[in-house]
Amino acid sequence: MRRRGPSAGARALGRAAALASLALACAAPALAQPAAGGAPSSAPAAPDDAPPPPPALPAPAPTKERGAESAWASCTEHVPPGATRPQLTEVFPRNGFSGYAAPLEVTVAHGKGETVLPEGFKVQGDSDAARAIQQAGFVLPEADAGAGPTSETTATDTGATTKLIIPFVPLPKEPGRSLLRLPPVPIAVSRASGELVTVCTRPHEIVVEDPIANERDPKVKPNPPPRPQREEWVLAKQLAAGVALGVALGALLAWLIRRWLRRPRVVPAPPPKLPWIAALEELEALRRSSLLSEGRTDEYFDRVSDCVRKYLGARYGFDGLETTSDEMRALLARVRPPVPVLPQIARFLADCDLVKFARLQPSEADCLEAIERGEVIVHRTTPPAARPSEGAAGPGGAGAGGGQAAPKQPPQERQPQERQGAAGEEAP
């Protein structure tokens, strides 16, 4: 009997099955390999509206052991030999917004003799640390604007604790969500010995969002309201200081001028009268007095004696009122050139001593005689240069007494008969 072979449809189906088995066998190794980036190819695909994954973090810089110095691009840690590294406690937010400050809170536990510098943290704008922080996507706000670092120190039983708050403003280069790493920053601590210890904080990561990331349809916001700006007007300050100084100096100068104008002025004393002019004026005033009409002849006679004594002392250089008659005669005897009327002066002093010490009561005639004898003594002892010239008027003539009236001519002597001889001697 003849065997029948497979039909044409069966042969075609067998060939298709063989080709499918061969394709599966070739694709099995490719399906077994992981996808790029470590994820298997069988992982579900991410939806289209999901946010992009954060970028990969840069590899940390190599560091040494904790007790030795550590070197970073933004910080170089330095602990002197024999010093203990201060303990740091750091807090940094994990999330933030672009353009908004993220504070780094650092708590430094140090000894009682150690002091965190007043700035706590200070980075120069052109230093390597500032450039490294800017490259990482952070900027430091201006301290003069009121957003600088702050510090607060609290004493403890074992030492002191200083809390530093350092604001950093994240500014990523790309929009959207970004993962930034804050590099280590330096913290300066001064020891009691004067050495400076510099410690570095740890790197910190922060996820930065756009301020408008949660808004469906963000609109352009208006500018913020203006803030008052305080500007130092140097010229106005200098002008105000100059005006204040000028007012003070002017007031002081006015006070000094006023005090100088009100000073007690020294009034020059009038030149003393010449002795012979003063004696003649005193004798003339005594002649016109009412002592004789009142009967006080003893006082009259005593005043004539004092006037002549005072004149002789002033004329020849001694105290006539404090000199006795004998002393006065001795002093006048030594005068050169000799006194022209020395005998008359001696008799006048003797008569005055009788009235003064013998308690004699002089009469009115004796008083008038005494005053005339005194005037004669004054005129005869006047220096020749001070005597009036011949023909000069009496009181109106110009004498040598410094512009004063020249003394008048001595009156004619009226003496008793028993004293005419003495009068003859007194005649020129």
C-alpha positions in Angstrom: 0.0 0.0 0.0 1.5 3.5 -0.8 2.3 5.9 2.2 1.0 9.4 1.9 3.5 12.3 2.7 2.6 15.4 4.7 0.6 18.0 3.1 1.9 21.4 2.0 0.0 23.3 4.8 1.7 21.1 7.4 5.1 21.7 6.0 4.6 25.4 6.1 3.4 25.4 9.7 6.5 23.4 10.7 8.9 25.9 9.1 7.3 28.9 10.9 7.6 27.2 14.3 11.3 26.5 13.7 12.0 30.1 12.8 10.2 31.4 15.9 12.2 29.1 18.2 15.5 30.3 16.5 14.5 34.0 17.1 13.7 33.3 20.8 17.0 31.6 21.2 18.9 34.5 19.7 17.1 37.2 21.8 17.5 35.4 25.2 21.1 36.7 25.9 20.1 40.3 25.2 17.1 40.2 27.5 19.2 38.8 30.3 21.7 41.8 30.3 21.0 44.9 32.6 20.2 48.2 31.1 22.5 51.2 31.2 22.8 52.8 34.6 22.2 49.4 36.5 18.4 49.1 35.9 17.1 46.0 34.2 15.4 46.3 30.9 12.2 44.9 32.3 11.8 47.9 34.6 8.7 50.0 33.9 9.3 53.2 32.0 8.9 56.5 33.8 5.8 58.6 33.0 6.2 61.6 30.8 5.1 64.1 33.5 7.5 62.9 36.3 10.2 65.4 37.3 13.7 64.6 36.1 15.9 62.7 38.5 18.4 64.7 40.5 21.9 64.9 39.0 24.6 62.7 40.3 26.6 64.2 43.2 30.3 64.9 42.7 32.8 62.7 44.3 33.9 64.1 47.7 37.4 65.5 48.0 39.9 63.2 49.6 40.3 63.8 53.4 42.8 62.7 56.0 42.0 61.4 59.4 39.9 63.4 61.7 42.7 64.4 64.1 45.0 65.8 61.4 44.7 68.6 59.0 42.0 68.3 56.2 42.3 70.1 52.9 39.3 71.1 50.8 39.0 73.6 48.0 36.8 75.8 50.3 38.4 75.1 53.6 41.8 74.1 55.1 41.6 72.7 58.6 44.4 73.5 61.0 44.7 72.3 64.6 48.0 73.2 66.3 50.0 70.5 68.0 48.7 69.9 71.5 45.4 71.5 70.9 42.0 69.8 71.1 39.8 70.1 68.1 36.5 71.8 69.0 33.4 69.7 68.6 30.9 70.9 65.9 27.2 70.2 65.7 25.8 71.1 62.3 22.2 71.5 61.0 21.4 72.4 57.4 18.0 72.2 55.7 17.5 69.4 53.2 15.1 71.4 51.0 15.0 75.0 49.9 14.1 77.4 47.2 16.3 79.1 44.7 17.2 82.6 45.7 16.2 82.1 49.4 18.7 81.9 52.2 19.3 78.5 53.8 20.9 78.9 57.2 23.7 76.7 58.3 23.6 76.4 62.1 26.9 75.4 63.7 27.2 74.8 67.4 30.9 75.0 68.5 31.8 73.4 71.9 35.1 74.8 73.0 37.1 75.5 76.2 36.7 78.5 78.5 39.9 80.1 77.3 38.9 79.8 73.6 36.9 82.3 71.7 35.1 82.0 68.4 36.2 85.0 66.4 33.7 87.9 66.3 32.9 87.2 62.7 32.7 83.5 63.4 32.8 82.8 59.7 34.3 85.2 57.2 35.3 84.5 53.6 37.0 87.0 51.4 35.3 87.6 48.1 38.5 86.8 46.1 39.6 83.8 48.1 39.7 80.2 47.1 37.0 79.4 49.6 34.6 82.0 48.1 35.3 80.7 44.6 34.7 77.1 45.6 31.4 78.0 47.3 30.3 79.9 44.2 31.2 77.0 41.9 29.0 74.8 44.1 26.1 77.1 43.4 25.9 79.1 46.6 26.5 82.8 47.4 26.9 84.7 50.7 24.6 87.6 51.3 26.2 90.9 52.1 26.8 91.4 55.8 26.2 95.2 55.5 22.6 94.5 54.4 21.7 92.9 57.7 21.9 89.3 56.6 25.4 88.4 57.7 26.5 85.6 60.1 25.4 85.9 63.7 26.9 84.3 66.8 25.8 83.8 70.4 28.1 82.4 73.2 26.8 80.6 76.3 29.0 79.6 79.2 28.8 76.0 80.5 30.3 74.1 83.4 33.0 72.5 81.3 33.6 75.3 78.8 31.5 77.4 76.5 29.2 76.9 73.5 29.0 79.3 70.6 26.1 79.0 68.1 26.8 80.4 64.6 24.1 81.0 62.0 25.6 81.4 58.5 23.1 82.0 55.7 23.8 80.7 52.2 21.7 81.5 49.1 21.5 78.6 46.6 21.5 79.7 43.0 21.6 76.7 40.7 22.6 77.2 37.1 19.7 75.2 35.6 16.0 75.8 36.3 13.8 73.2 38.0 14.8 70.9 40.8 18.5 70.7 41.6 20.6 68.8 44.1 23.4 71.0 45.4 26.2 70.2 47.8 27.4 72.8 50.2 31.2 72.4 50.5 32.9 72.6 54.0 33.3 76.0 55.3 35.9 77.3 57.8 35.2 78.1 61.5 38.0 80.1 63.3 38.6 79.7 67.0 41.2 81.7 69.0 42.9 80.0 71.9 44.0 81.7 75.1 47.7 81.4 74.0 47.0 83.4 70.8 47.0 80.4 68.4 44.3 80.1 65.8 42.4 76.9 65.3 40.5 76.5 62.0 38.0 73.7 61.7 35.8 72.7 58.7 32.2 71.7 58.6 30.9 68.6 56.8 29.5 68.8 53.2 25.7 69.2 53.2 23.2 68.4 50.5 20.1 70.4 49.7 17.4 69.9 47.2 16.6 73.2 45.6 13.2 74.0 44.0 12.1 76.9 41.9 10.0 79.4 43.8 7.2 78.9 41.3 7.5 75.1 41.0 4.1 74.5 42.7 2.2 77.1 40.6 0.3 75.8 37.6 0.3 79.0 35.6 3.0 81.3 37.1 2.6 85.0 36.4 5.2 87.7 36.4 5.2 89.3 39.8 5.6 93.0 40.3 8.7 94.5 41.8 8.8 94.6 45.6 8.1 97.9 47.3 11.1 100.2 47.7 13.0 100.1 50.9 14.7 103.2 52.5 18.4 103.3 51.9 20.7 104.9 54.3 23.6 106.7 52.7 26.5 108.3 54.5 26.7 111.9 53.3 30.3 112.6 54.0 30.2 116.3 52.8 27.2 117.1 55.0 28.8 115.4 58.0 32.0 117.4 57.5 30.1 120.7 57.0 28.0 120.0 60.1 31.1 119.2 62.1 32.8 122.4 60.8 29.8 124.6 61.6 29.6 123.1 65.1 33.3 123.6 65.7 33.1 127.2 64.3 30.2 128.0 66.6 32.1 126.6 69.6 35.2 128.6 68.7 33.2 131.7 68.1 31.4 131.4 71.4 34.7 130.9 73.2 36.3 133.8 71.4 33.3 136.1 72.2 33.6 135.1 75.9 37.3 135.8 76.0 36.8 139.2 74.3 34.0 140.1 76.7 36.1 139.0 79.7 39.0 141.0 78.4 36.9 144.1 78.0 35.5 143.7 81.5 38.9 143.2 83.1 39.8 145.5 86.0 41.7 148.3 84.4 44.7 149.8 86.3 44.1 153.5 86.6 47.4 155.2 86.7 47.9 157.1 89.8 48.2 160.8 89.4 51.8 162.1 89.6 52.5 163.2 93.1 52.7 166.8 93.8 56.0 168.5 94.3 56.7 168.8 98.1 56.8 172.6 98.1 53.5 172.9 96.1 51.8 170.4 98.4 53.1 172.2 101.5 52.0 175.7 100.3 48.5 174.4 99.3 48.1 172.8 102.7 49.2 175.9 104.5 46.8 178.0 102.4 44.0 175.7 103.3 44.9 175.9 106.9 45.0 179.7 106.7 41.4 179.7 105.4 40.1 177.3 107.9 37.9 178.3 110.9 40.2 176.9 113.6 41.3 180.4 114.8 37.7 181.7 114.9 36.7 178.7 116.9 39.6 179.2 119.3 41.5 176.0 118.6 44.8 177.6 118.5 46.7 174.6 119.8 45.4 172.4 116.9 46.2 175.1 114.4 49.8 175.4 115.6 50.2 171.6 115.6 49.0 171.3 112.0 51.4 174.0 110.9 54.2 172.1 112.6 53.2 168.8 110.9 53.0 170.5 107.5 56.5 171.9 107.7 57.9 168.7 109.1 56.3 166.6 106.3 57.6 169.0 103.7 61.2 168.9 105.0 61.1 165.1 105.0 59.8 164.9 101.5 62.2 167.6 100.3 65.4 166.0 101.7 64.5 162.3 101.7 63.4 161.2 105.2 60.2 160.7 107.2 59.6 164.1 108.7 56.6 163.1 110.9 58.5 160.2 112.5 61.7 162.2 113.1 62.5 164.1 116.3 63.7 167.7 116.2 67.3 166.8 117.1 67.4 164.1 114.4 65.9 166.4 111.8 68.5 169.1 112.6 71.3 166.5 112.3 69.9 165.2 109.0 69.6 168.7 107.5 73.1 169.6 108.6 74.5 166.8 106.4 72.6 168.0 103.3 74.9 169.3 100.5 74.7 172.0 99.3 73.8 173.3 102.7 70.2 174.2 103.5 70.0 178.0 103.2 67.6 178.6 106.2 68.9 176.0 108.6 69.0 178.4 111.6 65.4 179.5 111.0 64.3 175.9 110.8 66.0 175.1 114.0 64.3 178.0 115.9 60.9 177.0 114.3 61.3 173.4 115.5 62.2 174.6 119.0 59.1 176.8 119.2 56.9 174.0 118.0 58.4 171.6 120.7 57.6 174.2 123.4 54.0 174.3 122.3 53.7 170.6 122.0 55.6 169.3 125.0 55.5 172.3 127.4 51.7 172.5 127.1 51.8 176.2 126.2 48.7 177.7 124.8 49.6 179.7 121.7 47.7 182.9 120.9 46.2 183.8 117.6 49.1 186.1 116.8 51.5 183.2 117.5 49.5 181.0 115.1 49.6 183.5 112.3 53.3 184.1 112.9 54.0 180.3 112.8 52.2 179.9 109.4 54.1 182.8 107.9 57.4 181.4 109.2 56.4 178.0 107.6 55.7 179.6 104.3 59.1 181.4 104.4 60.9 178.1 105.1 59.1 176.4 102.2 59.9 179.3 99.7 63.5 179.6 100.8 64.1 175.8 100.4 62.4 175.5 97.0 64.9 174.5 94.3 66.0 177.4 92.2 64.8 175.8 89.0 61.3 175.6 90.4 61.1 179.2 91.6 59.0 181.6 89.4 60.9 184.0 87.2 60.9 187.7 87.9 57.9 189.4 86.5 55.8 186.2 86.4 52.3 186.5 87.6 51.4 185.1 90.9 48.9 182.4 90.8 48.6 182.5 87.0 52.3 182.3 86.2 53.8 179.1 84.9 56.3 177.7 87.4 58.4 174.6 87.3 56.0 172.5 89.2 54.9 170.3 86.3 52.3 172.8 84.9 50.9 173.8 88.3 50.6 177.3 89.6 53.8 178.7 90.9 54.0 179.4 94.6 53.3 183.0 95.4 56.0 185.2 96.8 56.6 184.9 100.6 54.7 187.6 102.5 56.5 190.2 104.4 57.4 189.0 107.8 55.8 190.5 110.8 58.0 189.7 113.8 58.3 191.4 117.2 61.0 193.9 117.9 63.1 191.4 119.7 63.2 189.2 116.6 64.1 191.8 114.0 67.7 190.7 114.0 66.6 187.2 113.0 64.3 188.6 110.4 67.3 190.6 109.0 69.1 187.3 108.5 66.2 185.8 106.6 66.2 188.7 104.1 67.8 187.6 100.8 
